[in-house]
Amino acid sequence: MSAARPRPAIGRRPSGGAAASWVRQGSAQTDASPFTARLTIDVTPALRGRIKVAAFRRGVTAVAMLRELLEREFPKDAP
């Protein structure tokens, strides 16, 4: 029976300065408003692929493309 390996030492916890500001920076780079709701839909893998390819060809993210489509189809001032 072999002896247990010694565990590697865990480094110090990073200080709040640079790491915390980097994390906050990522959350500020979203194009969604701060008041969003998640919508989950089931699509076939083929449709998902077509959506992603179309978004790539347009030079946008799939999320941005789908948000624009939904805004166009369901405008705020619709009856």
N, C-alpha and C positions, 0 to 999 in steps of 0.2 A: 504494500500500500504506500502510495507516494504522499509526501508531506504537502499540506495545503500551501498554495502560493500566497505570498504576502500581497495584500491589496495595495494598489497604487494610492499615493496621497492625493487627496482632493485639494485643488488650488483654492486660494482665497476667493471669497465672493467679490465680484467686481463692484467698484464704487459707483454711486448713483450718477456721476457726471456724464461721461461720454456715452456709456451704454444706455442709460435711460433716455437721453436726448435722441439717440439713434432709433430706439423703439418708438418714441412719440412721433418722430419724423415719418416713419412708415405709415402710421395711421392717418396722417394728414394728407397723404398723396392719393386719396380715393376721389373718384369723380362722382360718387353718390352723395346725396345730401345726408346730413347727420340723422335725419329721421327716415330711415329705410326699414323695410320689412322684407324678409326673405320669402321668396316664392319658389317652390320646388315643383317641377313637372317631370313626368316620365316621358322620355322619347326613345326611339329605337337607336341603337348604336350607329346605324347608317345616317339617320337624321342629325344626330349629334356631330358626326363627321362632316356632313355638308355645312352645318352651321359654322363649325370651326374653320373650314376651308374658305367659306365666303367671308368671314371676318378677317382672316389672314390676307386674302386678296384685296380687301378694302383698306387694309392697314389699321384696323381697329381691333379692340378686344371683342370677344363674343358677347360679353356682358354689356358693353357700350352699344353694340349693334342691336341686341335684343331690347335694351331699354328704349332706344330710339324707336324701334318698331312698335313697342307697346304704347309709347306716348303718342305716336301717330295714329294708331288704331283706336286708342281710348283717350281722346283729349280731355282736358279738364272741363271745358265748356260744353261737353256733349250732353244732350238731353237725357 
